[in-house]
Every structure is written in structure tokens, then in C-alpha cells.
Amino acid sequence: MGLSRRSRRPGVPEQGEDMTVRTTVVVGATAVALTTGLAAPAMAAGSDTHAATRQAVRAAVQDGVPGVTLTARDGRSPWSTTAGTGNLRTHAPRKADDRYRVGSITKTFVSTVLLQLEAEGRLSLDDTVEKWLPGVVRGNGHDGSRITLRQLLNHTSGIFNYTADETFGRTYFLKEGFFKHRYDTQSPGRLVAVAMAHKPDFAPGTSWKYSNTNYVLAGMVIQKVTGRSYGEEIRHRIIDPLHLSATSVPGTRVTVPKPSSRAYSKLAQTATGPTYDVTELNPSLASSAGEMISDSADLDRFYSALLKGRLLPPKQLKEMKTTVPVEGVPDAGYGLALLDRKLSCGVHVWGHDGGIHGSSSVAVTTADGRHSLAFNFNGDWSGDADAVVEAEFCGE
């Protein structure tokens, strides 16, 4: 769930643009890079094949990001690089194994679980929301009997994005509200109720618009189908089988497990002014739209395994990679929590990004899962994430 405002990637809408109150925190990042399996250009023998990526990471720090941690894998052993600081008070550097809040990258985990349940015959993506959550999506023109689970996952449901609610934005994303309410616990039902107080953005299936509410509902469906929370299902089905030792679903836990850095935000409508430590917060405000924690190596492993077909049968992986246009972005398509984006050099990358207070993250891989990249900025107001992706997959 993108809650951070960084330099936007060309042509890709930032989640905060859906918010009535513009803040430096944006819930639900909308686009990330995806690939067609083309390899990056070959490098001259003896050269530093990662020089462009290292330079892009340093440039992000020069642009104002406190610190960056990055891990990539390109058919060989993983390599990592860091820059800047993980703690503005002590000046401790960022570390390669830093854990961080991944925001909307959570959505790909949630979508994977739902697709696994479909493969097991326990649900269909063509089921209506009303079938599994009777009476939940109703009011002000919302009608769960007209919305399918697939439309939740690809953001064509038209359901209002709860993080775009003006009162919610003031309460959780601006300085005065954040420091009063950052330890509040939110239930999924309460978050959906915020959305139901607004009219839908469009009739189901007629357009595309990113909405965090879609994935709060998806998490609720997982619990209804399985009898266990979406977090328990992610642990059982993904985290444990892939041995993702740095990945967790924190629920209401307000701290980030160590090793980790501090997270920083302006908590304002602009990228200027004082910088605040926002590391501690109750991530239930993001729920199954973006509360997870991981590190870059785990995210590389997850997306690589996903695209290699280790987590889904071919039919479900094909469904996940079936995209709809992202309005206004000709080089991108959104699948079921997988964004496919064509880079400047013609390479396609698949993945997702995510922002939450003080944390901006990207995780992408090529279609064959061989070349993966994941990184995090521990600030949410600056830095060009797109430049880092371009450098890794297109740099010379």
C-alpha cells in the first residue's frame, strides 16, 4: 500500500494522487516494473556490471533520500549495495539486510493466495464479492453482487479508495493527526466502511483505478474461504515454503524487527519542512492492502519464484499476468497485483511497488524470473525509483 511520496516514475500515477488530501504519505503505490524476459545489455569484460545501479542509488541519496538498500540477482549469486544513512540521529549506515515496511507489495502476496485457492477449487475469480462477503459492499451505489473477485484484484471494481477519504488522510498522513493516531488499531470492516461512505468511481468493469479497498476486501475473502486470516495463509503458503526469513505480516505490531533502519517522512502536503521519524506505527491502517514487512533478498526470492511458476499452476499464473490498461500510461498494464511495464530499452519487468509512512519500495523481475531487483528508500518525499530500475535492467 503506497503511503510514500517519492519522485514519480514517468507516466505512472502515484497513489497519493487518489487522495483528497495530498500528503507525503500515499497509500497504495500503483505501478512497478515488469518484464518480458529480455536480458539486460551485455557489459564489457572486466567492467563493473552494476556501476549504473550503484550510481542511481547514490543519486537518490543526493536527491534527499536518507538511505537506500538494494539487492539484485541476475542468474547468479545475489549482490547488494547501500547508500546513505539508516538513522539520522546516530548516522548509522543502511544495511543490505535491513527489514522494512513494503506497503503495496503486500498485494502480490494476497493475490497469490487467492489464485492458489482458485487452483484448489475453493473459489472462482468470477465469484461475486457478495457471495463471500454478503452485505459488506453496499451503499452509495456500491453493489457487491455486480463486482467479481477478479475486478478487486485488477482494480476494475470502481470501489472507492478509502485512503482517498479526506478525514482519513488528515488523521493518518499529516503531522497533527499522525502523532495522535499512529498507534490506533483499524479493523478491515472499518476501512471498508470508510469507502462505502463515498460513491463508486465508475461502474464495475468499465475503467481502471487503483483502490486499496479492493485488497482489504480480498484479505477478508481469504479469511471467509479458509477460516484463517490472510496473514496466516501467506505464512503457510508462501513465507514458510520459500524460507522467507525476513518476511512477516505484523498485524498490529508497531515496530519493525531488527536489523532495520529508521523511516522518515515530512508528514505534510509538500516535500519541504521538518523531517519526522515515523518508524513506529500500527500497520492495521493498511491491512491486507499493505501492512507486510520484508527485506530485499526475500522480495527477490518471492517474485522470482512467482514468475518461475513455483507458487502457481500455469493457468493461474497466466491469469495473474493478464493485464488491463493503466489509464494514461501507454507502457504499462496491471494484472492481478502484477504490473507489467516496458522500460526504455525494451525490457519488460513484472512486479509491484509500495509506499507506507517513511518507506518507499520497489520489487520487480523479468518474465523468466532470472533477473530480479528489490530496493527501499527510508524516506517518502524524494528520490527517483524509476531511475534505479532503468539502471539495473537497461544501464551500461
Secondary structure as UniProt FT lines:
FT   TURN            10..11
FT   HELIX           15..18
FT   TURN            45..46
FT   TURN            49..50
FT   HELIX           51..62
FT   TURN            63..64
FT   STRAND          67..74
FT   STRAND          79..85
FT   TURN            88..90
FT   TURN            96..97
FT   STRAND          99..101
FT   HELIX           103..105
FT   HELIX           106..119
FT   TURN            120..121
FT   TURN            125..126
FT   HELIX           129..132
FT   TURN            134..136
FT   STRAND          138..139
FT   TURN            140..141
FT   STRAND          142..143
FT   HELIX           144..146
FT   HELIX           149..153
FT   TURN            154..155
FT   HELIX           162..164
FT   HELIX           166..173
FT   HELIX           175..181
FT   TURN            182..183
FT   HELIX           188..196
FT   TURN            204..205
FT   HELIX           212..226
FT   HELIX           230..234
FT   HELIX           235..239
FT   TURN            240..243
FT   TURN            245..246
FT   TURN            251..252
FT   STRAND          264..265
FT   STRAND          276..277
FT   HELIX           283..285
FT   HELIX           287..289
FT   STRAND          293..294
FT   HELIX           296..307
FT   TURN            308..309
FT   HELIX           314..320
FT   STRAND          324..326
FT   TURN            327..328
FT   STRAND          329..334
FT   STRAND          339..342
FT   TURN            344..345
FT   STRAND          348..356
FT   TURN            357..358
FT   STRAND          359..365
FT   TURN            367..368
FT   STRAND          371..377
FT   HELIX           385..394
//
